[in-house]
Amino acid sequence: MKNKIIALALTFTTGALILAGCGSSASGASAGTSSSSGSKDAGTLNVFVWTEYVPQSVFDEFTKKTGIKVNVSTYSSNEDMLAKVKSETEGTYDIVQPSDYMVELMIGQDMLQKLDQTKLTNLSNIGESYLNPSYDPGNAYSVPYQGGVGAIAVNTAKVDLDIDSYDDLFDSALKNSLVVLDDYRAVIGMTARSMGYSMNETDTGKLSEISEKLMTLKDNVKLYDSDSPKSALIAGDCTAGFVWSAEIALAMEENPDIKVVYPSEGAYLFMDNWCVTKGAKNYDNAMTFINYMLDPDTAQMVSAEFPYLQPNQTAVEAMGSDYSDNEAKNPPAEAIAAGEYVQNLDPDVLSIYDDMWTKLKQ
């Protein structure tokens, strides 16, 4: 990633001067007015975020600091979010939380508006490797929130197989025992990776092969769950799975027999982002909220409850070894280097993916 820190330095300085009169700090304090202003009616903010991903305490603290009331709606997949935003009147939601490829798609469909980086005085807390992504050069429309890996969870007390790859999840010994993400790009992508293909495969011949193997996963899947797959792992209802790395970290805290495995083929990677919708009715409040989320104290609150890959390097340094040395919370660099992000595909190709997913879940 190209270093945007120098390029943004002047805008950070300008933003600090602008926000100083509002009681904000450019040196890491949460955005907005002082906590004493919490009793004021500073308007509202309508956010649309992933289920079980932003602690309620974070929203509450934001309202306390700024007086801005936050109305929260949730979704379980990027595609659900996209469809909902399209179906509502423009500006119904001020902020959305799309993953990498979905940011690019929404930009292309003119569904987002540019961020005012002069108001993002806390952006410098983000590690430079997470800035200037290919899906949004210069972070014109998005800033990173959290990311992670579609990793493998294994209950070592109940699974005899030596699992080290996505391919192992197709073993018939795991019949009716897996919890997997309810996400067609992730599961089809995982299948493609297990065969040495890209998660973004477009060749129809290879997609036919992937479809055949995907169907062999059907008998092994007991549950599709992107919201809280850890629950089935903790309860013992499922003994292995293909789930978010942070869900595995939380499951491990409840049951030490559960382990995280990063697949030898290279894992599914994702980065979720804060974006402002086109026509947002509360743009200034949205910018205040995004800057608040970039504060290292806020990031630590988030990671304490939902320990995903944290791009806020200031927060990571403050959290210490409890976070950085936990491979489920903080995926190893080699796992990230070997992984792959989902990309936008042509509608004709996506229709093939849709058909594959429908057949799997019938």
KAZI-V172665 format. One record per residue. N is the residue number from 1. SS is DSSP state (hx for helix, st for strand, lp for the rest). PHI is phi in whole degrees, -180 to 180 (none if undefined). D_CENTER is the distance of its C-alpha to the mean C-alpha in Angstrom with 2 decimals. Layout:
N,SS,PHI,D_CENTER ; N,SS,PHI,D_CENTER
//
This chain:
1,lp,none,18.87 ; 2,lp,-75,21.66 ; 3,lp,-78,22.26 ; 4,lp,-100,21.77 ; 5,hx,-63,22.81 ; 6,hx,-65,26.48 ; 7,hx,-62,26.08 ; 8,hx,-96,24.36 ; 9,hx,-58,26.79 ; 10,hx,-64,29.21 ; 11,hx,-69,26.72 ; 12,hx,-63,25.46 ; 13,hx,-63,29.13 ; 14,hx,-60,29.84 ; 15,hx,-63,26.92 ; 16,hx,-63,28.21 ; 17,hx,-66,31.62 ; 18,hx,-64,30.46 ; 19,hx,-83,28.45 ; 20,hx,-59,31.09 ; 21,lp,-68,33.22 ; 22,lp,-98,30.52 ; 23,lp,89,30.26 ; 24,lp,-88,27.03 ; 25,lp,-124,26.89 ; 26,lp,-88,25.64 ; 27,lp,-104,25.81 ; 28,lp,117,22.79 ; 29,lp,-73,23.90 ; 30,lp,-63,21.72 ; 31,lp,-72,22.17 ; 32,lp,110,24.63 ; 33,lp,-85,28.09 ; 34,lp,-67,29.59 ; 35,hx,-62,29.07 ; 36,hx,-69,32.53 ; 37,hx,-84,31.40 ; 38,hx,-61,29.27 ; 39,hx,-79,32.23 ; 40,lp,-76,32.37 ; 41,lp,-89,31.10 ; 42,lp,-102,28.79 ; 43,lp,95,27.46 ; 44,st,-128,24.29 ; 45,st,-149,20.67 ; 46,st,-109,18.93 ; 47,st,-115,15.16 ; 48,st,-127,13.14 ; 49,st,-131,9.83 ; 50,st,-63,8.03 ; 51,lp,-63,10.69 ; 52,lp,50,11.05 ; 53,lp,-140,8.25 ; 54,lp,-124,10.59 ; 55,lp,-60,14.03 ; 56,hx,-60,17.01 ; 57,hx,-61,18.82 ; 58,hx,-69,16.68 ; 59,hx,-63,17.69 ; 60,hx,-63,21.18 ; 61,hx,-66,21.59 ; 62,hx,-61,20.63 ; 63,hx,-63,23.29 ; 64,hx,-62,25.72 ; 65,hx,-77,25.45 ; 66,hx,-115,25.59 ; 67,lp,81,27.15 ; 68,lp,-86,24.50 ; 69,st,-81,23.80 ; 70,st,-109,20.25 ; 71,st,-101,20.05 ; 72,st,-111,16.84 ; 73,st,-122,16.01 ; 74,st,-129,13.24 ; 75,st,-143,12.15 ; 76,lp,-116,11.11 ; 77,lp,-155,10.27 ; 78,hx,-58,9.91 ; 79,hx,-68,13.63 ; 80,hx,-63,14.53 ; 81,hx,-62,13.12 ; 82,hx,-60,15.00 ; 83,hx,-63,18.10 ; 84,hx,-67,18.19 ; 85,hx,-62,17.98 ; 86,hx,-66,20.65 ; 87,hx,-80,22.80 ; 88,lp,-92,23.02 ; 89,lp,-63,25.17 ; 90,lp,-53,23.73 ; 91,lp,89,22.39 ; 92,lp,-59,21.87 ; 93,lp,-109,18.39 ; 94,lp,-83,18.24 ; 95,st,-127,14.52 ; 96,st,-126,11.63 ; 97,lp,-132,7.88 ; 98,lp,-75,7.54 ; 99,st,-77,5.77 ; 100,hx,-39,8.35 ; 101,hx,-64,11.15 ; 102,hx,-73,11.03 ; 103,hx,-59,11.61 ; 104,hx,-60,14.59 ; 105,hx,-64,15.80 ; 106,hx,-69,15.87 ; 107,hx,-63,17.64 ; 108,hx,-63,20.05 ; 109,lp,-97,20.81 ; 110,lp,57,21.52 ; 111,lp,-105,19.13 ; 112,st,-122,17.80 ; 113,st,-122,20.00 ; 114,lp,-65,20.14 ; 115,lp,-86,19.21 ; 116,lp,-89,22.19 ; 117,hx,-68,21.44 ; 118,hx,-67,24.66 ; 119,hx,-96,23.07 ; 120,lp,-98,20.07 ; 121,lp,-69,22.26 ; 122,lp,-97,19.54 ; 123,hx,-63,17.70 ; 124,hx,-66,19.87 ; 125,hx,-75,17.97 ; 126,st,-78,15.15 ; 127,lp,-60,16.22 ; 128,hx,-63,17.88 ; 129,hx,-70,16.25 ; 130,hx,-100,12.96 ; 131,lp,-96,15.10 ; 132,lp,55,16.75 ; 133,lp,-72,14.38 ; 134,lp,-63,16.22 ; 135,lp,-80,14.33 ; 136,lp,-156,15.42 ; 137,hx,-55,18.34 ; 138,hx,77,19.17 ; 139,hx,52,16.08 ; 140,lp,-66,18.42 ; 141,lp,-118,16.00 ; 142,lp,-149,12.66 ; 143,st,-132,11.65 ; 144,st,-69,8.61 ; 145,st,-107,7.03 ; 146,st,-147,5.16 ; 147,st,-142,4.48 ; 148,st,162,6.77 ; 149,st,-136,9.20 ; 150,st,-81,10.61 ; 151,st,-104,13.58 ; 152,st,-105,16.90 ; 153,st,-106,18.20 ; 154,st,-136,21.99 ; 155,st,-87,24.42 ; 156,lp,-67,27.10 ; 157,lp,-80,29.74 ; 158,lp,-121,29.59 ; 159,lp,-115,28.66 ; 160,lp,-87,31.42 ; 161,lp,-66,29.75 ; 162,lp,-91,28.75 ; 163,lp,-95,25.20 ; 164,lp,-140,23.68 ; 165,lp,-150,22.28 ; 166,hx,-60,20.54 ; 167,hx,-58,24.11 ; 168,hx,-65,25.23 ; 169,hx,-70,23.22 ; 170,hx,-91,25.72 ; 171,lp,-64,28.66 ; 172,hx,-63,30.85 ; 173,hx,-66,31.23 ; 174,hx,-99,27.81 ; 175,lp,-54,29.08 ; 176,lp,56,27.58 ; 177,lp,-132,25.53 ; 178,st,-99,21.92 ; 179,st,-108,18.85 ; 180,st,-129,16.37 ; 181,lp,-62,13.22 ; 182,lp,-87,14.41 ; 183,lp,-147,12.80 ; 184,hx,-68,15.53 ; 185,hx,-70,13.99 ; 186,hx,-70,12.54 ; 187,hx,-71,15.89 ; 188,hx,-67,18.13 ; 189,hx,-64,16.42 ; 190,hx,-60,16.91 ; 191,hx,-63,20.47 ; 192,hx,-61,21.06 ; 193,hx,-63,20.05 ; 194,hx,-65,22.41 ; 195,lp,-105,25.14 ; 196,lp,84,24.56 ; 197,lp,-100,23.24 ; 198,lp,-77,20.29 ; 199,lp,-67,17.20 ; 200,lp,-113,18.34 ; 201,lp,-61,21.92 ; 202,lp,-123,24.25 ; 203,lp,-67,27.63 ; 204,hx,-65,29.09 ; 205,hx,-64,31.05 ; 206,hx,-69,28.11 ; 207,hx,-65,26.10 ; 208,hx,-64,29.13 ; 209,hx,-64,29.04 ; 210,hx,-62,25.35 ; 211,hx,-61,26.18 ; 212,hx,-62,29.05 ; 213,hx,-70,27.09 ; 214,hx,-55,24.26 ; 215,hx,-66,27.00 ; 216,lp,-76,28.08 ; 217,lp,-80,24.84 ; 218,hx,-52,25.84 ; 219,hx,-70,28.26 ; 220,hx,-84,25.96 ; 221,st,-84,23.23 ; 222,st,-95,24.06 ; 223,st,-151,20.94 ; 224,st,-102,17.93 ; 225,lp,-157,15.26 ; 226,lp,-101,11.51 ; 227,lp,-78,12.05 ; 228,lp,-148,13.88 ; 229,lp,-63,15.01 ; 230,hx,-61,16.15 ; 231,hx,-61,18.95 ; 232,hx,-68,20.72 ; 233,hx,-71,20.56 ; 234,hx,-65,21.96 ; 235,hx,-72,24.57 ; 236,lp,85,25.62 ; 237,lp,-67,25.36 ; 238,lp,-125,23.38 ; 239,lp,-104,24.24 ; 240,st,-158,21.57 ; 241,st,-174,18.34 ; 242,st,-116,15.51 ; 243,st,-143,12.41 ; 244,st,-63,9.23 ; 245,hx,-58,10.74 ; 246,hx,-66,10.29 ; 247,hx,-64,12.09 ; 248,hx,-67,14.73 ; 249,hx,-59,15.14 ; 250,hx,-69,15.91 ; 251,hx,-66,18.15 ; 252,hx,-63,19.94 ; 253,hx,-67,20.89 ; 254,hx,-88,22.64 ; 255,lp,-142,24.12 ; 256,lp,-66,24.92 ; 257,lp,-75,25.91 ; 258,st,-83,22.30 ; 259,st,-124,21.13 ; 260,st,-100,18.14 ; 261,st,-129,19.01 ; 262,lp,-98,17.43 ; 263,lp,-63,19.16 ; 264,lp,-65,22.05 ; 265,lp,-77,21.32 ; 266,lp,103,18.11 ; 267,lp,-94,14.65 ; 268,st,-75,11.85 ; 269,st,-110,9.27 ; 270,st,-150,5.95 ; 271,st,-138,4.78 ; 272,st,-94,3.42 ; 273,st,-137,6.95 ; 274,st,-95,9.92 ; 275,st,-138,12.63 ; 276,st,-109,16.08 ; 277,st,-75,17.65 ; 278,lp,-63,21.06 ; 279,lp,82,23.74 ; 280,lp,-52,21.83 ; 281,lp,-82,24.65 ; 282,lp,-130,23.46 ; 283,hx,-60,22.37 ; 284,hx,-62,23.78 ; 285,hx,-64,22.17 ; 286,hx,-64,18.76 ; 287,hx,-67,19.40 ; 288,hx,-62,20.63 ; 289,hx,-66,17.52 ; 290,hx,-63,15.18 ; 291,hx,-64,17.71 ; 292,hx,-61,17.76 ; 293,hx,-69,14.05 ; 294,lp,-85,14.86 ; 295,lp,-70,17.68 ; 296,hx,-62,17.64 ; 297,hx,-67,19.07 ; 298,hx,-64,16.35 ; 299,hx,-60,13.69 ; 300,hx,-68,15.90 ; 301,hx,-61,16.08 ; 302,hx,-64,12.35 ; 303,hx,-66,12.39 ; 304,hx,-64,15.62 ; 305,hx,-100,14.28 ; 306,lp,-130,10.72 ; 307,lp,-80,11.12 ; 308,lp,-88,8.00 ; 309,st,-61,8.69 ; 310,lp,-105,10.00 ; 311,lp,-79,11.01 ; 312,st,-79,13.59 ; 313,hx,-67,16.51 ; 314,hx,-63,18.96 ; 315,hx,-68,17.14 ; 316,hx,-60,16.83 ; 317,hx,-63,20.55 ; 318,hx,-74,21.41 ; 319,hx,-75,19.72 ; 320,lp,74,21.91 ; 321,hx,-69,22.34 ; 322,hx,-58,20.98 ; 323,hx,-92,17.47 ; 324,hx,-66,18.28 ; 325,lp,-92,20.56 ; 326,lp,-93,18.42 ; 327,lp,-69,17.12 ; 328,lp,-78,14.71 ; 329,lp,-77,13.12 ; 330,lp,-125,13.68 ; 331,lp,-53,13.86 ; 332,lp,-59,17.13 ; 333,hx,-58,17.58 ; 334,hx,-68,19.39 ; 335,hx,-69,16.63 ; 336,hx,-68,14.38 ; 337,hx,-63,17.52 ; 338,hx,-88,18.33 ; 339,lp,-85,15.05 ; 340,st,-144,14.25 ; 341,st,-94,11.67 ; 342,lp,-69,12.22 ; 343,lp,-122,14.53 ; 344,lp,-69,16.30 ; 345,lp,-123,19.43 ; 346,lp,-62,22.69 ; 347,hx,-54,23.24 ; 348,hx,-63,26.00 ; 349,hx,-72,23.84 ; 350,hx,-63,21.10 ; 351,hx,-66,23.99 ; 352,hx,-68,24.81 ; 353,hx,-60,21.34 ; 354,hx,-60,21.70 ; 355,hx,-63,25.12 ; 356,hx,-60,24.01 ; 357,hx,-67,21.41 ; 358,hx,-61,24.06 ; 359,hx,-65,26.61 ; 360,hx,-63,24.47 ; 361,hx,-93,23.89 ; 362,lp,-67,27.47
//
